[in-house]
């Protein structure tokens, strides 16, 4: 449709992800000094492992830290701003952090991580599931020598 005007509606209450995750309303570029940028990730499963890929462009692998705590994997990176003068910059500097919950505890010794072309790839082995056979649980009559008492 040529010449159509699309009306944009703005809520009086902004989306909290937009409000706190990016810039403070009305103050371009302002972020609390302690705020960490979120890291975009994708997780896939198959072939006996889960693979987490995280976008971390321009990082040095020495500035990336992986921490495992039970079934939580935390990726933390810090990107320092260069000292050269810039006329314009849209790069993000500071601390980047993301924690991802996996369905099972993560075996920290078998996790492999590599970094290439701005992508961190973390391979987390999927623990072998125990084969569980169906079983029948007997139900005893209360008061007939069982654990319960008959109170009639």
VENZIRA-V895132 format. One record per backbone hydrogen bond with DSSP energy under -0.5 kcal/mol. CO is the residue of the C=O (numbers start at 0). NH is the residue of the N-H. If there is no record, write none. Layout:
co: <CO CO>
nh: <NH NH>
This chain:
co: <0 3 4 6 11 14 15 15 16 17 17 23 26 26 29 31 36 37 39 41 43 45 47 48 49 49 50 50 51 52 53 53 55 59 60 62 64 66 68 68 69 70 71 71 72 73 73 74 75 76 77 78 90 93 94 95 96 97 99 104 105 106 107 111 113 115 117 118 118 119 120 121 121 122 122 123 124 129 130 135 137 140 147 148>
nh: <3 5 6 8 13 18 19 20 20 21 22 26 23 29 23 34 96 39 54 52 50 48 125 45 51 123 43 52 121 41 55 119 58 62 63 77 75 73 70 71 105 101 68 73 99 66 75 97 64 95 79 93 92 78 36 76 38 74 72 106 107 109 110 122 120 118 55 115 120 53 113 51 123 111 124 49 126 131 132 137 139 143 142 150>
